[in-house]
Amino acid sequence: MVVRFMHPPEQPLRLTQLAAALRQARTVVQSRRTPPAAKAELAVARAALLDAAEAYVAELHLLRMPVPPRLRDELRLLRSCRND
């Protein structure tokens, strides 16, 4: 007999929603970078992107899924920008 652990159906949906929020946050940061770029608006957009990335990574950890290297590096960069 094989027993498989199944996640509740809302978890994959939550991951999909967090991925969409992450893509949207990246789009907002990209739009804030274009001239004329307001430093304060860009900082707010980056903070929102950091929040979205951290939420997505937290959900990946919860589901015991690997964090893609690109996302891991992006998160590290966003955290370092926050501390500047």
C-alpha positions as CSV (number, residue, x, y, z in Angstrom):
1,M,0.0,0.0,0.0
2,V,1.3,3.4,-1.0
3,V,0.4,6.4,1.1
4,R,0.9,9.8,-0.4
5,F,0.8,13.1,1.4
6,M,-1.7,15.4,-0.3
7,H,-1.8,19.1,0.3
8,P,-5.2,20.7,0.7
9,P,-6.4,22.0,-2.6
10,E,-6.1,25.7,-1.5
11,Q,-2.3,25.5,-1.2
12,P,-1.5,25.1,-4.9
13,L,-4.0,27.9,-5.6
14,R,-2.2,30.1,-2.9
15,L,1.1,29.4,-4.6
16,T,-0.3,30.5,-7.9
17,Q,-1.7,33.6,-6.4
18,L,1.6,34.4,-4.7
19,A,3.4,33.9,-8.0
20,A,1.0,36.3,-9.8
21,A,1.6,38.9,-7.0
22,L,5.3,38.4,-7.4
23,R,5.1,39.0,-11.2
24,Q,2.9,42.1,-10.7
25,A,5.4,43.5,-8.1
26,R,8.3,43.0,-10.6
27,T,6.3,44.8,-13.3
28,V,5.6,47.8,-10.9
29,V,9.3,48.0,-10.0
30,Q,10.2,47.9,-13.7
31,S,7.7,50.7,-14.5
32,R,9.1,52.8,-11.6
33,R,12.6,52.6,-13.0
34,T,11.7,54.3,-16.2
35,P,12.3,58.1,-16.4
36,P,11.3,60.2,-14.7
37,A,12.0,57.8,-11.8
38,A,11.0,59.1,-8.4
39,K,13.3,57.6,-5.8
40,A,10.5,57.4,-3.1
41,E,8.1,55.6,-5.5
42,L,10.9,53.1,-6.5
43,A,11.7,52.4,-2.9
44,V,8.0,51.7,-2.1
45,A,7.8,49.4,-5.2
46,R,11.0,47.5,-4.2
47,A,9.6,47.0,-0.6
48,A,6.4,45.6,-2.1
49,L,8.5,43.3,-4.3
50,L,10.6,42.1,-1.3
51,D,7.3,41.4,0.5
52,A,6.0,39.4,-2.4
53,A,9.2,37.5,-2.9
54,E,9.4,36.6,0.8
55,A,5.8,35.4,0.8
56,Y,6.4,33.3,-2.3
57,V,9.5,31.7,-0.8
58,A,7.8,31.1,2.5
59,E,5.1,29.2,0.7
60,L,7.6,27.2,-1.3
61,H,9.3,26.2,2.0
62,L,5.9,25.3,3.5
63,L,5.2,23.0,0.6
64,R,8.8,21.6,0.8
65,M,9.6,22.8,-2.7
66,P,13.0,24.1,-3.8
67,V,13.6,27.8,-4.3
68,P,14.7,28.6,-7.8
69,P,18.3,30.0,-7.8
70,R,17.3,33.1,-9.7
71,L,14.6,33.9,-7.1
72,R,17.0,33.1,-4.3
73,D,19.5,35.6,-5.8
74,E,16.8,38.2,-6.4
75,L,15.7,38.0,-2.8
76,R,19.3,38.4,-1.6
77,L,19.6,41.5,-3.8
78,L,16.3,43.0,-2.6
79,R,17.3,42.5,1.0
80,S,20.7,44.2,0.5
81,C,19.0,47.1,-1.3
82,R,16.6,47.5,1.7
83,N,19.5,47.8,4.0
84,D,21.2,50.6,2.0
